[in-house]
Amino acid sequence: MPKIIDLTGRRFDNLVVIERGENSKSGDARWICLCDCGNQTLVWSYSLRKGRTKSCGCERLKKFTDLKGRRFGRLIVEHRAENTSGDSTTWHCKCDCGADVVIQRSHLISEHTQSCGCLHKEIVRENATKHQHSGTRLYDIWSGMKRRTSNPNRKDFKYYGGRGITVCREWENDFEAFYEWSMKNGYVYDLTIDRKDNDKGYSPNNCRWTDMLTQNHNKRKPKNR
């Protein structure tokens, strides 16, 4: 029978051997160890020497580290959620857009997930706008519509933003929404956008595509500006 090496006082990662423990039923030597976290645990001799056991188990539990209140991209962690499968730790998060979503801890820590999905949609939309529509006539109309309602340095601002004319939220930061409305509501290259009621802003309910003659008839008189 091989001589048992005395491990008393030796350190193995987070464990310090205190004394010899009771052998296992198969006769294998075991040792009582003190973990750096303060817990005592009984460990097989070969597990210590081979580096298979490095703590009382607290290291494995680090994946449950409290993430409450932490921010990851657009997400604020609110509380632990029920695990979806196996040992995957999940957290209930609130996205900046207002949506609630449950995310795996690993996806948060690795920054694989930074929103409820809204960030990806915005990036896709931005790329579509940038690479497919930028420089087109319809894109220029949309950009001009926003500039004259929001830029005080423009000469025509006083006729638009200066008197309360705005672009609706649906269109303001979403060219694709404006594009889809235009395609469904008669846009062709030689038409211009016209507000049915000149005292109201740009929105699907107050806009139409018309020729210049119709638009000129619908303009406000200068004295009312």
N, C-alpha and C positions, 0 to 999 in steps of 0.2 A: 504494500500500500504506500503510495507516494507521500512524502512528508509535506504537511500543510505549511505553507509560507505564512508567517505572521504578518498581517497587514495593519495591525493596530497603530493608529496615529498617522497613517498615510492618507494623502489626499488623492482623490480621483475626481477630477473636474469639480463639481459643486459638492462633493461628498467627502467627509473625513471619517475614517473608520474609528469607532469608539472601542468596540470589543467583539470578541467572537460570539456568534449567535448559534442557535440550535441548527444542527444539520437538517437538510431536507430529508424526506422519506427515502430518497434514493441514496442518501449518504453524502451528498455534495455539501461542501463547506459554505456556510453563510456568515455574513458579518452585519453587526448593527452599526449603521452609519448615521452621522448627523449632517443634514443638508444645510446649505448656506441660508435657506429660508427659515430654518429653525426646527423643521420636522425631522423625526427619526424614521429610518426605514431599514428593512432587512433585505440584504442584497447577496446574491450568489457570488462566490469568490471569482469565478471565471468571468462573470458579467462586469465586475469591477476592472479586472486586469485586461480584458479585451476592449474596454471602453464602451460596452453596450449599454450600461446604466450610468448616467451622468448626474442624476438628481433624484429626489424623491418622487418626481413626477411633475413638479412645479414648472419646469421648463416647457414641458408639453402643454401645460395649461396657459402659457403666455399668450396663446392665440385668443384667449378670452379677455385680454387686456381691455379695460373700459375705454371705449371710444366716444362716450357720450359728450356732446358739446363740441367735438372737433369738426373742423371744416375740411372737406376734400373737394376741391373744385367748386362746383355750385351746390354741393350737398352739405347739409349740417346734420350730424348724427344726433338722433333724439333718444333712442333707447334700443336695448337688445330685442331682437325678433326671434321667433321660433325657428330653430334650425331646419333647413329645407331637406338636407340629406346628409347621412353620415355625421362627420365631425365638423362640417362646414359651419362656421359661426356667421350669423347674419345680423344685420343692424337695420333698424327702421330709420330712414333719413327723410329730411324735408329739402326739396329742391328750391332754388331761388325763384323758379317760375311758379311755385306754389304746390307742385305735385308731391305726393307721398310715394316713396319707393323703398323696397327692401333689397339691400345689397350685401353680398358676401364680404367678410372682412378682408380677405386677400385681394379682392378687386379694389377696395378702397385704399388699402396700404400701398399697393403697386401703382395707384392712380390709373388703373385700367378703366375704371368707371368714375366720371366726374360730374354726372348729371343724371336726371331721370331718363334722358334720351333726347331732351330738347337741344342740347349743345350739338349733337350729331346732325339733327335736322337743320339747324341754323347753318352749320358748315356746308352741308349738302346744298342748301338753298343759295348760300353765298357763292359757292363755286359755280352753280348753275347760272346765277345772275352774271357773274364775272366772266365766265367763259362762253356763254351762249347768247346773252342779250346785251352786254355792255357795248355801247356805240350804236345800237339800233335806234331808229326813230322813236319807237315806243318807250325805250329806256330813257331817252332824252326828255320826252314829255313828262314821264314820271319824276325824273330828277328836277326838271324845271318847276313842276308843280310844288315840290317840296321846298325848293329854294325861295320862291317868291312868297311862300307862307311862313318861312322861318328865318330868313336872312335879312336883318334890318338894314344892311348895307346896300341892298338892291334898290334901284330907283322905283321899281314897281311894288315894293313891299308895302307902301302905304295904302295901296288899293287891295291888298290881299291880307297878309298877316297883320298889318297895321290896323285893320278894321275888324279883326277877329276871324278871318277866313283861315281854316285849318285843313289838314289832310287827316282823314279818319285813321284810327288805330290799325284797322285792317290793312290799309295800304301803306302807312307811314314807313314801316321798316320791312315791308315784305313786297318786293317787286313782283314775285311770282303770283301773289294774290291779285295784284293790279293787272298783270298780264292775262291771267285766266278770265277775269271779269271782262277785259277788253275783247278777248277772242269770242266770248259768248254774247257780247252785246254790240256786234256790228262794226268793230274796228277794221278799217282798211287804210291804206297808206295816205290817201288824200283827205282824210277827215281829221278834225281837231276835237279835243275834249271840251265840253261845254257844261257849265253848271246850270241846271234848270232854274234854280232860285239863286240869284247872284248874291244874296245876303247870307247864304249858307255855304258850308265848306265842301271839300271834295270827298265824296263818298259814293258807294254804289247806288244809293237811292236818289242822289241829287245830280248825278252825272250822266252824260250821254255823248255819243259820237255824232258830230254834225259837220256840215260843210261851212265854209267861212261866211257865206251869206246869212245862214240861219244864226250863226254865232254873233255876227255883227248886229243883227236885229235884237238880240237878247242882251247886249251890253248895257251896263248902267250908264246913265247920262253923266257927263263930267261934273256938273254942278252938284250932283248927289254924292260925289266921291268925298 
